[in-house]
Amino acid sequence: MTGGCVLVVDDGIATGGTARHACAFASRAGADRVVVGVPVGPADAEHRLADVADDVVVLVHPAEFLSVSQAYEDFSVLDDDTAMAAVSMSVADG
């Protein structure tokens, strides 16, 4: 990560805790720039992460944000094997 730009991507921001820790890790690892990208989050998501990310991109701010899951038709938990299979397919597709 040293000298590079790190893109932190998550399924959404609720409290911002997960993204905050990922950004802090990237900064400690030497990233020159840290950018967060999520599909959904509260209206103040950018403000919540401004001290740990150089830029925060949130595609949708629901008027009544209650949770990340409200933005998804299916927010089922993936088991590790399913997640790793998806990553492997993505890598194989290049």
Biotite code that builds the C-alpha atoms (Angstrom):
import biotite.structure as struc

atoms = struc.array([
    struc.Atom([0.000, 0.000, 0.000], chain_id="A", res_id=1, res_name="MET", atom_name="CA", element="C"),
    struc.Atom([2.975, 2.270, 0.420], chain_id="A", res_id=2, res_name="THR", atom_name="CA", element="C"),
    struc.Atom([2.691, 5.255, -1.858], chain_id="A", res_id=3, res_name="GLY", atom_name="CA", element="C"),
    struc.Atom([-0.549, 4.090, -3.456], chain_id="A", res_id=4, res_name="GLY", atom_name="CA", element="C"),
    struc.Atom([-4.214, 4.925, -3.443], chain_id="A", res_id=5, res_name="CYS", atom_name="CA", element="C"),
    struc.Atom([-6.382, 2.505, -1.467], chain_id="A", res_id=6, res_name="VAL", atom_name="CA", element="C"),
    struc.Atom([-10.060, 2.100, -2.268], chain_id="A", res_id=7, res_name="LEU", atom_name="CA", element="C"),
    struc.Atom([-12.131, 0.861, 0.672], chain_id="A", res_id=8, res_name="VAL", atom_name="CA", element="C"),
    struc.Atom([-15.407, -0.650, -0.541], chain_id="A", res_id=9, res_name="VAL", atom_name="CA", element="C"),
    struc.Atom([-18.205, -1.906, 1.695], chain_id="A", res_id=10, res_name="ASP", atom_name="CA", element="C"),
    struc.Atom([-21.865, -2.846, 1.320], chain_id="A", res_id=11, res_name="ASP", atom_name="CA", element="C"),
    struc.Atom([-22.803, 0.405, 3.041], chain_id="A", res_id=12, res_name="GLY", atom_name="CA", element="C"),
    struc.Atom([-22.073, 2.659, 6.005], chain_id="A", res_id=13, res_name="ILE", atom_name="CA", element="C"),
    struc.Atom([-24.170, 2.501, 9.136], chain_id="A", res_id=14, res_name="ALA", atom_name="CA", element="C"),
    struc.Atom([-21.963, 3.743, 11.972], chain_id="A", res_id=15, res_name="THR", atom_name="CA", element="C"),
    struc.Atom([-18.832, 3.918, 9.834], chain_id="A", res_id=16, res_name="GLY", atom_name="CA", element="C"),
    struc.Atom([-16.835, 1.745, 12.231], chain_id="A", res_id=17, res_name="GLY", atom_name="CA", element="C"),
    struc.Atom([-15.739, -0.871, 9.697], chain_id="A", res_id=18, res_name="THR", atom_name="CA", element="C"),
    struc.Atom([-14.743, 1.715, 7.097], chain_id="A", res_id=19, res_name="ALA", atom_name="CA", element="C"),
    struc.Atom([-12.956, 3.789, 9.753], chain_id="A", res_id=20, res_name="ARG", atom_name="CA", element="C"),
    struc.Atom([-10.784, 0.841, 10.793], chain_id="A", res_id=21, res_name="HIS", atom_name="CA", element="C"),
    struc.Atom([-10.022, -0.102, 7.176], chain_id="A", res_id=22, res_name="ALA", atom_name="CA", element="C"),
    struc.Atom([-9.004, 3.485, 6.382], chain_id="A", res_id=23, res_name="CYS", atom_name="CA", element="C"),
    struc.Atom([-6.802, 3.694, 9.460], chain_id="A", res_id=24, res_name="ALA", atom_name="CA", element="C"),
    struc.Atom([-5.109, 0.413, 8.513], chain_id="A", res_id=25, res_name="PHE", atom_name="CA", element="C"),
    struc.Atom([-4.457, 1.669, 4.967], chain_id="A", res_id=26, res_name="ALA", atom_name="CA", element="C"),
    struc.Atom([-2.979, 4.912, 6.285], chain_id="A", res_id=27, res_name="SER", atom_name="CA", element="C"),
    struc.Atom([-0.725, 3.077, 8.750], chain_id="A", res_id=28, res_name="ARG", atom_name="CA", element="C"),
    struc.Atom([0.379, 0.822, 5.874], chain_id="A", res_id=29, res_name="ALA", atom_name="CA", element="C"),
    struc.Atom([1.601, 3.889, 3.987], chain_id="A", res_id=30, res_name="GLY", atom_name="CA", element="C"),
    struc.Atom([-1.189, 4.701, 1.547], chain_id="A", res_id=31, res_name="ALA", atom_name="CA", element="C"),
    struc.Atom([-0.859, 8.183, 0.074], chain_id="A", res_id=32, res_name="ASP", atom_name="CA", element="C"),
    struc.Atom([-4.593, 8.425, -0.496], chain_id="A", res_id=33, res_name="ARG", atom_name="CA", element="C"),
    struc.Atom([-7.591, 6.579, 0.957], chain_id="A", res_id=34, res_name="VAL", atom_name="CA", element="C"),
    struc.Atom([-10.993, 6.650, -0.760], chain_id="A", res_id=35, res_name="VAL", atom_name="CA", element="C"),
    struc.Atom([-14.180, 5.035, 0.572], chain_id="A", res_id=36, res_name="VAL", atom_name="CA", element="C"),
    struc.Atom([-16.930, 3.930, -1.815], chain_id="A", res_id=37, res_name="GLY", atom_name="CA", element="C"),
    struc.Atom([-20.295, 2.565, -0.709], chain_id="A", res_id=38, res_name="VAL", atom_name="CA", element="C"),
    struc.Atom([-23.740, 2.262, -2.279], chain_id="A", res_id=39, res_name="PRO", atom_name="CA", element="C"),
    struc.Atom([-25.709, 3.524, 0.751], chain_id="A", res_id=40, res_name="VAL", atom_name="CA", element="C"),
    struc.Atom([-25.236, 5.434, 3.980], chain_id="A", res_id=41, res_name="GLY", atom_name="CA", element="C"),
    struc.Atom([-26.645, 8.131, 6.247], chain_id="A", res_id=42, res_name="PRO", atom_name="CA", element="C"),
    struc.Atom([-26.639, 11.782, 5.242], chain_id="A", res_id=43, res_name="ALA", atom_name="CA", element="C"),
    struc.Atom([-23.581, 12.496, 7.394], chain_id="A", res_id=44, res_name="ASP", atom_name="CA", element="C"),
    struc.Atom([-21.491, 9.527, 6.204], chain_id="A", res_id=45, res_name="ALA", atom_name="CA", element="C"),
    struc.Atom([-18.943, 11.716, 4.444], chain_id="A", res_id=46, res_name="GLU", atom_name="CA", element="C"),
    struc.Atom([-18.554, 13.867, 7.551], chain_id="A", res_id=47, res_name="HIS", atom_name="CA", element="C"),
    struc.Atom([-18.162, 10.812, 9.825], chain_id="A", res_id=48, res_name="ARG", atom_name="CA", element="C"),
    struc.Atom([-15.165, 9.586, 7.823], chain_id="A", res_id=49, res_name="LEU", atom_name="CA", element="C"),
    struc.Atom([-13.595, 12.884, 6.805], chain_id="A", res_id=50, res_name="ALA", atom_name="CA", element="C"),
    struc.Atom([-10.805, 12.530, 9.372], chain_id="A", res_id=51, res_name="ASP", atom_name="CA", element="C"),
    struc.Atom([-9.655, 9.106, 8.062], chain_id="A", res_id=52, res_name="VAL", atom_name="CA", element="C"),
    struc.Atom([-10.457, 9.205, 4.319], chain_id="A", res_id=53, res_name="ALA", atom_name="CA", element="C"),
    struc.Atom([-9.405, 11.622, 1.611], chain_id="A", res_id=54, res_name="ASP", atom_name="CA", element="C"),
    struc.Atom([-12.699, 11.135, -0.185], chain_id="A", res_id=55, res_name="ASP", atom_name="CA", element="C"),
    struc.Atom([-15.959, 9.352, 0.619], chain_id="A", res_id=56, res_name="VAL", atom_name="CA", element="C"),
    struc.Atom([-18.438, 8.455, -2.130], chain_id="A", res_id=57, res_name="VAL", atom_name="CA", element="C"),
    struc.Atom([-21.945, 7.374, -1.085], chain_id="A", res_id=58, res_name="VAL", atom_name="CA", element="C"),
    struc.Atom([-24.314, 6.728, -3.979], chain_id="A", res_id=59, res_name="LEU", atom_name="CA", element="C"),
    struc.Atom([-27.596, 6.929, -2.035], chain_id="A", res_id=60, res_name="VAL", atom_name="CA", element="C"),
    struc.Atom([-28.620, 8.684, 1.175], chain_id="A", res_id=61, res_name="HIS", atom_name="CA", element="C"),
    struc.Atom([-32.136, 7.397, 2.012], chain_id="A", res_id=62, res_name="PRO", atom_name="CA", element="C"),
    struc.Atom([-34.334, 10.096, 3.562], chain_id="A", res_id=63, res_name="ALA", atom_name="CA", element="C"),
    struc.Atom([-34.995, 7.853, 6.552], chain_id="A", res_id=64, res_name="GLU", atom_name="CA", element="C"),
    struc.Atom([-31.812, 5.844, 6.886], chain_id="A", res_id=65, res_name="PHE", atom_name="CA", element="C"),
    struc.Atom([-32.264, 3.033, 9.411], chain_id="A", res_id=66, res_name="LEU", atom_name="CA", element="C"),
    struc.Atom([-29.787, 0.382, 8.284], chain_id="A", res_id=67, res_name="SER", atom_name="CA", element="C"),
    struc.Atom([-27.680, -0.712, 5.338], chain_id="A", res_id=68, res_name="VAL", atom_name="CA", element="C"),
    struc.Atom([-29.974, -3.685, 4.739], chain_id="A", res_id=69, res_name="SER", atom_name="CA", element="C"),
    struc.Atom([-32.925, -1.447, 3.849], chain_id="A", res_id=70, res_name="GLN", atom_name="CA", element="C"),
    struc.Atom([-31.221, -0.688, 0.530], chain_id="A", res_id=71, res_name="ALA", atom_name="CA", element="C"),
    struc.Atom([-31.036, -4.346, -0.518], chain_id="A", res_id=72, res_name="TYR", atom_name="CA", element="C"),
    struc.Atom([-33.681, -6.733, -1.765], chain_id="A", res_id=73, res_name="GLU", atom_name="CA", element="C"),
    struc.Atom([-31.630, -9.645, -0.382], chain_id="A", res_id=74, res_name="ASP", atom_name="CA", element="C"),
    struc.Atom([-29.146, -8.938, 2.413], chain_id="A", res_id=75, res_name="PHE", atom_name="CA", element="C"),
    struc.Atom([-28.392, -12.546, 3.323], chain_id="A", res_id=76, res_name="SER", atom_name="CA", element="C"),
    struc.Atom([-25.131, -13.372, 5.048], chain_id="A", res_id=77, res_name="VAL", atom_name="CA", element="C"),
    struc.Atom([-22.644, -15.188, 2.821], chain_id="A", res_id=78, res_name="LEU", atom_name="CA", element="C"),
    struc.Atom([-20.621, -18.018, 4.273], chain_id="A", res_id=79, res_name="ASP", atom_name="CA", element="C"),
    struc.Atom([-16.854, -17.986, 3.754], chain_id="A", res_id=80, res_name="ASP", atom_name="CA", element="C"),
    struc.Atom([-16.910, -20.687, 1.042], chain_id="A", res_id=81, res_name="ASP", atom_name="CA", element="C"),
    struc.Atom([-19.434, -18.758, -1.062], chain_id="A", res_id=82, res_name="THR", atom_name="CA", element="C"),
    struc.Atom([-17.487, -15.518, -0.698], chain_id="A", res_id=83, res_name="ALA", atom_name="CA", element="C"),
    struc.Atom([-14.185, -17.158, -1.614], chain_id="A", res_id=84, res_name="MET", atom_name="CA", element="C"),
    struc.Atom([-15.797, -18.868, -4.633], chain_id="A", res_id=85, res_name="ALA", atom_name="CA", element="C"),
    struc.Atom([-17.016, -15.473, -5.871], chain_id="A", res_id=86, res_name="ALA", atom_name="CA", element="C"),
    struc.Atom([-13.554, -13.961, -5.437], chain_id="A", res_id=87, res_name="VAL", atom_name="CA", element="C"),
    struc.Atom([-11.947, -16.915, -7.215], chain_id="A", res_id=88, res_name="SER", atom_name="CA", element="C"),
    struc.Atom([-14.355, -16.597, -10.166], chain_id="A", res_id=89, res_name="MET", atom_name="CA", element="C"),
    struc.Atom([-13.625, -12.872, -10.372], chain_id="A", res_id=90, res_name="SER", atom_name="CA", element="C"),
    struc.Atom([-9.873, -13.452, -10.380], chain_id="A", res_id=91, res_name="VAL", atom_name="CA", element="C"),
    struc.Atom([-10.195, -16.234, -12.980], chain_id="A", res_id=92, res_name="ALA", atom_name="CA", element="C"),
    struc.Atom([-12.203, -13.897, -15.239], chain_id="A", res_id=93, res_name="ASP", atom_name="CA", element="C"),
    struc.Atom([-9.350, -11.424, -15.054], chain_id="A", res_id=94, res_name="GLY", atom_name="CA", element="C"),
])
